[in-house]
Amino acid sequence: MGRIIGREKELKVLEDVKFSNKSQFVAVYGRRRVGKKFLIREAFQQDFTFYLTGVAHINLQQNLSNFHRALQRFNSNLSTPIPENWFEAFAQLEELLSQNNKQKKVVFLDELPWLDTAQSGFLPALDYFWNLFASARNDVILIVCGSAASWMINTLIHNKGGLHNRVTHRIRLEPFTLRECETFFQSRGGVFSRYQLIQLYMVMGGVLFYLDHVDIGMSATLNINRLCFQRDGLLKEEFTDLYTSLFNKAEKHLSVIETLSTKAKGLTRSEIINNTGLANAGSTTKILNELEESGFIRRYTSFGKKEKHSLYQLSDFYSLFYIKFIRGSHALNENEWINGLNTPQQRTWSGYAFEQVCFAHLSEIKHALGISGVQTSCSSWINTDNGKKHQIDLIIDRKDDVINVCEMKFSITSFTIDKKYGEVLSSKIDTFRTATHTNKSIFLTMITTYGIVKNVYSNGIVQNSLTMDDLFV
């Protein structure tokens, strides 16, 4: 397991599974390309008794044929025909496991949702295999994995039938944090500054597959240009495949992503329906849930509003960057990102993307503020009274009678609060206090790349100043 960076909690779960005195059923899910398969292979050193990967868009017969070929790989002496259905397939798997003398028999079914094709009978057969065979023993470790997180949660983990409450361990694999990205590149000999690491993160997020293709001998800017804008760049054509490989009828999911990309603060469910033409029905709720569970969008509530007024916001870094820059790039201009450095469009995107980086590191922000042990809720706030718009993108409402009003600014040097911006901040806080009728203390918290310049305007209003280093703890 020496090649794994981070993932301490997940590895601890899998290590406990190995030494359990009962059979275990482990479900691993998360965004595509995040490293689920790599984690499982490394944790078990690829020592599987049986391993099968589902393939997208193939039929039952093709799946069963692949299953049979996998059986032959793990025991060439098994003289069994290609199964006619999943019950026969799992019966053959039972025979394979019964003949194996290993202390622990590890069965890994990767991309499980792709095995469950329409009217295939896969789930009842899996149910029968686990409940009548595997769970009755003490030596089977069944690991199932899938990038379609909504399927893994709704169909498997929250199964209403025979698999109800049968999953013994759930591992939701999140993208790398900034700290894990830094450790990952250091392990490869990379010497990126933290500013450059954040630049990479704002384009790729913490998606391991993308990060693994970063050239440590090039700057962040050159890597972004190479991977996203040059003819054969890895991320130039990734966008459509990313969604079509996860969702049936992905055009509806893509319409939601496209719509959310136009509104930085996010949209309500009703606004999404009005902008996309999707039905005001459970099918749209399902699409939103699928995108949220798969890590592409996030749902949050405005300060003082109820859950039904939740906003949905595009949170996948790559998807936003693709829509804003890659899709509209000129095929003959392979240096488009370099040539566009420091343009207003890039600066606007950088500010928004840095906010998303902060949202992805709320626990690190709370740690830096010394409130990790304090119960909090995070939200945003918008006020348009009297024709003036005031917006706060991050509010940390604390049980210890304090509210942190957070302002996030991405800049190449220390950020300066001048007289004009100081007045904007003071007005924003005063309006928030009046509109919300809060009696809590309000701490203005600046989160910037290199900190703020101490001057007469910052000294009077800023209670907390965090830098990008605080996001790497």
Residue, then its C-alpha position, 0 to 999 in steps of 0.5 A: m500500500g506504499r503507493i497510496i497518498g492519503r485515504e487514511k480513513e478508507l484504508k482503516v476501514l478496508e484493513d478492519v474488513k480483512f481481519s473481520n471474523k465475519s463475511q463483509f459487504v463493502a460498497v465504494y462509490g464516488r465521482r468518476r476518475v477519483g481513484k476508487k479502483f486504484l484504492i481497492r487494488e492497492a489495499f488488497q494488493q490485487d489479491f482477488t479470488f474473483y474480479l469483474t468489471g462492468v462495461a457500459h452499454i452492453n447487454l445481458q449476454q455480453n455481461l454474462s460472457n465477460f463474467h464467464r471469462a473472468l471465472q476462467r481467468f481465476n480458475s482455468n480448471l472450472s469446466t462450466p458453460i457460459p451462464e444463461n442468467w445471473f443466478e447461474a453466474f453466481a452459482q458458478l462463483e459459489e463453486l469457485l469460492s468453495q474450491n478456494n483454500k485462501q483464508k479470505k476470499v475477496v470478490f471485487l465487482d467493479e462498475l456494478p451499476w453497468l451489470d444491472t442492465a434492464q430486466s437482467g435479474f442481476l440484483p435478485a441474483l446478487d441478493y441470493f448470492w449474498n444472503l444464502f451463500a456469502s453471509a452464511r460464511n465467515d471468509v468472504i469479502l464482497i467489494v462492489c464499486g461504482s461511479a454512478a453514485s446515485w445508483m449505488i446509494n438508491t438501488l444498493i445501499h437503500n435497497k428496499g428488498g432482500l439487500h436492505n441493510r446488507v451492506t456492512h461498510r460504505i466508503r464514499l471516496e471524495p476527490f483529494t484535498l489540497r493537502e493530499c494533492e501537495t503530498f501526491f506531487q511531492s511523492r513524484g518529485g514535484v515542487f509546485s508552489r501552493y499558488q500553482l497547486i491551487q491553480l491546478y485545483m481550480v481546473m481539475g479539482g482533486v481528481l486523481f486521474y487528471l492530476d496523474h497526467v500533470d507534468i511536474g517539469m512544467s508550470a501550472t499554466l503550461n500544464i493547463n494549456r497542454l491538457c486542456f487546449q492542445r489537440d490531443g490534450l487529455l481534458k479537451e474531449e473529456f466532458t461529454d464522456l464524463y456524463t454519458s458514461l454515468f447516466n442514461k439519457a445524459e442530455k438531461h443531466l447535461s442541460v442542468i450542468e449547462t444551466l448552472s454554469t451560467k449562474a454563479k450563485g446557483l439556482t433553485r429547483s424551480e429556476i432550473i426547471n424554467n431554464t431547462g424545460l425539464a418536467n416539474a416532476g420526480s424525474t427532475t428531482k432524481i436527476l438533481n439527486e444523481l448529479e449531487e450524489s456523483g459530486f457534480i453539483r452541490r445543494y446549499t441553503s441561503f441564510g435564514k431560508k428553509e430547505k425547500h428554498s435550497l439552491y443548486q450550484l455547479s461544483d465540479f471544477y473541470s465541468l465549469f472550466y470546460i464550459k467557460f474556456i475549453r469548449g469555445s477554444h479555437a482548434l488552431n490556437e493551442n496556446e489559448w490559455i497562455n495568450g489569455l493570461n490576466t484577461p478579465q474573463q480569466r480573472t472573473w473565473s479565478g475569483y469564482a473558482f477560488e470560492q469553490v476551492c474554499f467551499a471544498h475545504l470548509s473543515e480546513i477553514k474551521h480548523a484555521l479559525g479554531i472552531s473545529g469542535v463548535q457546531t456550525s452551519c454554512s450558508s450564503w446570503i443575498n439581499t436586494d432590498n432598496g434596489k441595492k444588492h448585497q451578497i455574502d457567499l459564505i456564512i459560518d453560523r456558530k453555536d458559540d454566538v458568533i457568525n463568520v462572514c467570509e470574503m474570498k479573494f484570489s490574487i497574485t499578491s497580498f490583497t489590499i482593502d482600500k477605502k471604497y472596498g472597506e465601505v462596501l464591506s461595512s455596508k454589507i455587514d450592517t445590511f446583513r445585521t439589520a435584515t437578519h435581526t441577528n444578535k450574534s457577534i459578526f466576525l469579518t473573515m478574509i480568505t485570500t491567497y497571500g493574506i491582506v495588507k494591514n492598513v487603516y481600512s482593514n484594521g477596523i473591520v477584519q477580525n480573521s485573516l486566513t491565507m491559502d496555507d490554511l487550506f492545506v492543513 
